[in-house]
Each structure stands twice: as C-alpha cells, then as structure tokens.
Amino acid sequence: MRDLAFVGFLAALLALGLKRPFLFVLAYLYVDIVSPQRLSYFLLNSIPISMIMAALALGTWFFMDRKKDFSIAPRQWMMLMLLGYCALTTFHADMPVEALTKWDWAWKALAFAIFLPLTLHSKLRVEAALLFMTLSAGLIIIVGGIKTALSGGGYGVLNLMVDNNSGLYEGSIISTFAIALIPIILWFARFGTIFPPDWRVKTFCAGLVFACLLMPVGTQARTGLVCIAVLAVLMLRDVKRRILYMAGAGLLGLAAIPFLPQSFTDRMGTIQGYQADQSANTRLAVWGWTLEYVQTRPFGGGFEAYLQNRIQVRTVDEQAMGEVQMVSARTEADEGRAWHSAYFEMLGEQGYPGLLLFLIIHGGGLMRMEMLRRRYRDREGDMAWVAPLATALQHFQIVYLIGSLFVATAFQPFIWMAVAVQIGFDRVVARRERASLRRPFVPTAATAAT
C-alpha cells in the first residue's frame, strides 16, 4: 500500500510536469530528500528514479525553459571549482575504493546545486523550491515527531521510516536541519503565496515547528539542543519586545523539563562533563588526528580518508562517595572513526583548498543575505517578503554551520540545495530591482499640474 502511494504521487508529478516542466526539478528535490526508493518494498527500489528525475529536470530546462538573463553567479563558479577539486582528490584518494562510493552521491549534490539556480528565475519558483524542500524534510520530521510524542524516542533508537540511518534519516543530521528549517516555516506562515497563510496553513506550520522541536528530544542528539539555543539567540534580532521574548522562552524551557524523558536529560547533561563521555572524547581525538594528518597531506586524502585513522580515547569519570571523590581514568584504542564535523571532514578529505572553498561559499551566502536583509528591511508592498526571507535563509545557514561543527554534513545534499535557493533568490531580487529602475516614469495628475 505504501508503494502505491509513492508511485501515485510520483506519477502525478510526472504527469503535471508535462505541462509545467519545472515540476521535474521539484520532483528531483523530493526524490533526493525523501528517497522513496529506500522506503519502497518492490515497485521503486529497483528503478534509478533519482537519475530519471535528474535527466528530466536537466533536459526540459535545456530544451523548454527560457534562458533570459542567463548568468552564472560567483558562488556557482566556486561550487564548480570545489566539484573539480573533489574529482581530483578522489582520483588520488588514500582509500580509492571507499572514496568512489562517497563520490557517487557527493558529486551529484554539488552538480545539482550548481544547476538549480538556473531554473529559479521568479519568486514563485524560489518559493516552490523552498516549499518542496520543507515539506519533503517535513515528512521525515512529522514521522519522528509523532513517534517521539508516543514513545519518547531514544539515542539510536528512533526509527524514521527506514532502518538505514544515512542522509536526513540520521538522528543528529535531521535534528540539525529540523531546527534550521524553523525560520523558513515561519516565513511561509506569513508570506507564502502558493498556500496563502490562512488559519489552516498557520496551524500546520505551528504543528510542523513543534515537530521540529521534538526531533532533538526523539533522537537525543546533543547537536539539536545546541541548534535550538543558537536559533533562540538569532531570533532576538527581529523581536520587538526582547525582554518579554527572553522571559517567555525561559519559562517555556522550564515548563518543558518535566515532560522530557529521563534518558534525554541524562544525555544532555553529558555536554558539561564531556571528559567522561566516550563519544565526545572520540570526536576530540579524531579532530586532533586530522590536524596532524593535514600537516603531511595539506591537499587532503580524498573521500573517506578517516578510515585510516588510529586514535587513543581517554575518558575520566568522577564520582562522589560521601566525602571522598573517586576518579577513574581509562584509555582505549580505536580506529576508522568518522570525522564528526563538517569542517574536519572537508579539511581531512579536501585539504586546505577544499576547506577554504567551503568557507567562502557559505560566508558569501551569509554576507549576501545580510545585505538583502538590510537593504529591504523597511520595504512594503510587493517587496515586503524579501527581507524576511533573507533573514530566514541566513538563520537556516547559521544554524547549519553551528550544528555542522559536530556532524559531518559538508556534502549533505540538503544544505547545497539551500545554498542554490539563496543564489536563485538573490538573482530574482536583483532582476526585480533592475526592472523597477528601467520602468518609465508615468506622470500623475499632481505632477502634471506642477
């Protein structure tokens, strides 16, 4: 039955795409985020559905879409440079077989992000792309939110429709992106036009925000709690009554504590006492190994270079027994531990050049969104949506950049889609600005009288 639902939805998208070819682009977003072939039992799991959607999206754009004002943004060139550099490091990878496995999906993420802005030449298309991204991720988030509300979840226990916890189905990754999506969801509740923000849309958005906040609880990912704190601070910029906001946020947090599972509060408590937590110490050991590794391999070791690491993990546990403080320490050997950070992932795999390109691409996005936010902050009428969307996309990116300190998401397709939407949004606003400057002056009765 579930297979029929996925097939029916994709068939409807394909049928509508024959009349509106841009829907093939949206269909690819859906397939790449949700991966319905992984959720299917027999109808889709043997079909290269992702490749089919990509071919339809690229082919219909090339032959049918308009190419007016065609241009490639500087950040698209930077992504193209990063893609080429990744190809070079993959060819000379330390772990050639394993590197090809990651290259197989990482290059597609970058390539589609380079292509996507070329199709986003109107506000409607930018909004549609963001809507498909939000609802596709929302499918995973809503399922996780419901299971959390019913069972409380658990670290490595919460099943998000599939047993394979890769991509957005991994607990820390979905927790990061769920919190990062909240500003965009709130934007849809105010400025959406595909689904005008009536009471039904606002109710759904409120429910989706609540589900997003439940994801760190259900997955018990400490990264999610950090992202919530970062987003709460970022939202202070646009709150008129900041004291009231801070008091309300504090009271809401205190009120939520009694309803949180004990396992969640216990795990969040390890943020302070990281010395006794093997997971945190493993991260630090891997990061130390990476810094030493790039001293001899400054251009990186290619994808999956972490598989060759050999580390020593030391944990210290302190327990009070009456007036006596018992301290125990142990050291364990480990190997082949993952990066646990997008920055160290990029540094270890692509070296200093790759990390520099990564930082320039994301730093450029933050700067451009800040410029749009300030330039259109006081605009009204048909441009009132610009500054809030620039703020939402900027907050999304900041939350991701903070969360990715602890999660290896440098090549996660979802963030590159968001970067592509940023570029398309920037170009749409610039095009509208140029059109308004070229608009001929039409004298009114008052100006004619003078």
C-alpha angles and dihedrals in degrees: 000000000000090000090055091052093053093044092048093051093048091046090053091050091049092049093050090045090065087069099031107031093188087074088073088064090051090047090056090052090053095047094046094049102038098030095207089186088068090051094047123094100205116332102069106016093083096046123085089231094161093055091047093052092046091051092049092048094049095041097049091046092051097047105027112022122090117254099201113147089007111183140144117235121227091249090055088056089049091052089049089053090049090050092051092046091051089052089053095049090046090055089053097034122150089224101038100176096045091042091060090056092059093038088058092070103020095063090051091054092053095041094052091046089055091049100042099072089057089066097045101083099138139046090246092057093047090051092045092052091049091046093053091047092050096045093043092053087039090063089063093039095050092050090049092046093052093048090048092051091050102039109013093239122231142220108291089353106086108099112213097195094287133061093219106085098203129124115002089345091074113100102233093041096051090044090055095047094041091059092041090055094058095086090051092048090051089050090055089051089060110026108019116130103178088063104021110225101255124146092282094054092044091049091051091047091050091050092048091050089051090051089050090054090050093057096079088048094050096043093036088219111163089206089067092056090052090050091052090053091048093049092048089056093045093053089060088078094070101033115107097201101042097170091052090046093051092046092049093047091050094049091047091052092049092047091053096053097080090054095051119101115256090235089058095051091045092053094045088052090065089070089080098039098045093150090075095044114091093199093057093044090050089055092052092047092050092048090051090050090050093053090052092044095056090052087075097025105040091163093054134250099257129250118338093012088146090077089082096055122119115193142173116225117202121190127187121202122192122194129176116225105183107298092342121092111212115204122188127179132186136178123211131186119232137171142191094027117165124249097255089200134069091219095052089041090057093042095049096042103034101020126217095322092055093046091049092052090047092052094045092051094050094037090052090053092052091050095047093048090049091051092051091044093055097038095053099030094112098034120124136188118031093356098050091100095060103077094044091050092047088051092048093050091046092050090047090054095045092051089049093048091051094044092047089063085081103028129060098236102133092123099029104139094221094066092047089052088054091050089051091051089050090055093047092047091050091052094047091053092047091049091051090049092052091047092053091051091051093048109115118244112251112199117227126215091264095052092043091055091057 
